[in-house]
Amino acid sequence: MSLRAMHLNVPRAVRVGHSVTLGCQYDLEGAALYSVKWYRDQVEFYRFVPKEEPPIRVFPIDGIRVDVSVSNANNVSLLAVERHISGQFQCEVSADAPSFHTQSMSLPMTVAVAPVGIPMVLVDKTGLDHGRPLIADCHAPPSHPAANITFFVNDEKVPGYTSEWSSATPDQLEERTARLELTGVGGSWEPLRIRCEAAVFRLYRSSSAAVEVKPDTPQPASVLLLETSSKGSQIVALWGPFSLLSMAISFFFRILLPARLNVG
């Protein structure tokens, strides 16, 4: 006899202050259950032993409050979860005698603080007349963890950005800002529409208002330069006029970038 078909249901993220139910499903192949134990970062906080009376035991961990009225051999319910209990949650199942076969599985769970409000895009084009790049900064509202940011130019998703940084708020949340630098902006095409999205797991996703940008003085440039830095290196992509934006993105990331990496 052995345990099989073990399945763990632990949400990747849950909002702070909300309740959450962790599930542990298993097949004992006809054997009796000896115990089910739950751990957070290898510290036990819940045990179910059907032969004991009462069958449920709860071990105190700061920030973890078990609702024993709805917890059992397969589920454990946590009330009003707090940020600091984020971690690895493990279920350990043991069969009864004679095998006492034991199997465990774990998954991470983050207790998140979702942002309030929407991200904001600020555009600086003051350096365009001197050949400097157009700069777009996306500011995401405070959250925990910091929001992931995505830029869109003329409703086309931009695969990356130039740089990012975060700052802490007094209540220990993170404000993230991402910067996109576009070089060679000019010519006679339609104004650029720049916006960004901020997301925190599946708990929050919001888009900024779009900002339209039209260079005051047309320039003979015909390319867009996206500079993305990663661990000290730079990737430079040359794009044609914005009506060809989608084609250029695909060409660079499917053809030019692999070639550049292979050469390096």
Secondary structure as the mmCIF struct_conf table of DSSP 4:
data_model
#
loop_
_struct_conf.conf_type_id
_struct_conf.id
_struct_conf.beg_label_comp_id
_struct_conf.beg_label_asym_id
_struct_conf.beg_label_seq_id
_struct_conf.end_label_comp_id
_struct_conf.end_label_asym_id
_struct_conf.end_label_seq_id
STRN STRN1 ARG A 4 ASN A 9
BEND BEND1 ARG A 12 ARG A 12
STRN STRN2 ALA A 13 ARG A 15
TURN_TY1_P TURN_TY1_P1 VAL A 16 GLY A 17
STRN STRN3 VAL A 20 ASP A 27
TURN_TY1_P TURN_TY1_P2 GLU A 29 GLY A 30
HELX_LH_PP_P HELX_LH_PP_P1 ALA A 31 ALA A 32
STRN STRN4 LEU A 33 ARG A 40
TURN_TY1_P TURN_TY1_P3 ASP A 41 GLN A 42
STRN STRN5 VAL A 43 PHE A 48
TURN_TY1_P TURN_TY1_P4 PRO A 50 LYS A 51
BEND BEND2 GLU A 52 PRO A 55
STRN STRN6 ILE A 56 VAL A 58
STRN STRN7 ILE A 61 ILE A 61
TURN_TY1_P TURN_TY1_P5 ASP A 62 GLY A 63
STRN STRN8 ILE A 64 ILE A 64
STRN STRN9 VAL A 66 VAL A 66
TURN_TY1_P TURN_TY1_P6 VAL A 68 SER A 69
BEND BEND3 VAL A 70 VAL A 70
BEND BEND4 ALA A 73 ASN A 74
STRN STRN10 ASN A 75 LEU A 78
BEND BEND5 ALA A 80 ALA A 80
HELX_RH_3T_P HELX_RH_3T_P1 ARG A 83 ILE A 85
STRN STRN11 GLY A 87 ALA A 95
TURN_TY1_P TURN_TY1_P7 ALA A 97 SER A 99
STRN STRN12 THR A 102 ALA A 112
STRN STRN13 VAL A 113 VAL A 113
BEND BEND6 VAL A 116 GLY A 117
STRN STRN14 MET A 120 ASP A 124
TURN_TY1_P TURN_TY1_P8 THR A 126 GLY A 127
HELX_RH_3T_P HELX_RH_3T_P2 LEU A 128 HIS A 130
TURN_TY1_P TURN_TY1_P9 GLY A 131 GLY A 131
HELX_LH_PP_P HELX_LH_PP_P2 ARG A 132 PRO A 133
STRN STRN15 LEU A 134 HIS A 139
HELX_LH_PP_P HELX_LH_PP_P3 ALA A 140 PRO A 142
STRN STRN16 SER A 143 HIS A 144
BEND BEND7 PRO A 145 PRO A 145
HELX_LH_PP_P HELX_LH_PP_P4 ALA A 146 ALA A 147
STRN STRN17 ASN A 148 VAL A 153
TURN_TY1_P TURN_TY1_P10 ASN A 154 ASP A 155
STRN STRN18 GLU A 156 LYS A 157
HELX_LH_PP_P HELX_LH_PP_P5 VAL A 158 VAL A 158
BEND BEND8 PRO A 159 PRO A 159
BEND BEND9 THR A 162 THR A 162
STRN STRN19 SER A 163 ALA A 168
TURN_TY1_P TURN_TY1_P11 PRO A 170 ASP A 171
BEND BEND10 GLN A 172 GLN A 172
STRN STRN20 GLU A 174 THR A 183
BEND BEND11 GLY A 184 GLY A 184
BEND BEND12 GLY A 187 TRP A 189
HELX_LH_PP_P HELX_LH_PP_P6 GLU A 190 PRO A 191
STRN STRN21 LEU A 192 VAL A 200
TURN_TY1_P TURN_TY1_P12 PHE A 201 LEU A 203
STRN STRN22 TYR A 204 SER A 207
HELX_LH_PP_P HELX_LH_PP_P7 SER A 208 ALA A 210
STRN STRN23 VAL A 211 VAL A 213
BEND BEND13 ASP A 216 THR A 217
BEND BEND14 PRO A 220 PRO A 220
STRN STRN24 LEU A 224 SER A 230
TURN_TY1_P TURN_TY1_P13 LYS A 231 GLY A 232
STRN STRN25 SER A 233 TRP A 239
HELX_RH_3T_P HELX_RH_3T_P3 PHE A 242 LEU A 244
HELX_RH_AL_P HELX_RH_AL_P1 LEU A 245 PHE A 251
HELX_RH_PI_P HELX_RH_PI_P1 PHE A 252 LEU A 256
HELX_RH_AL_P HELX_RH_AL_P2 LEU A 257 VAL A 263
#
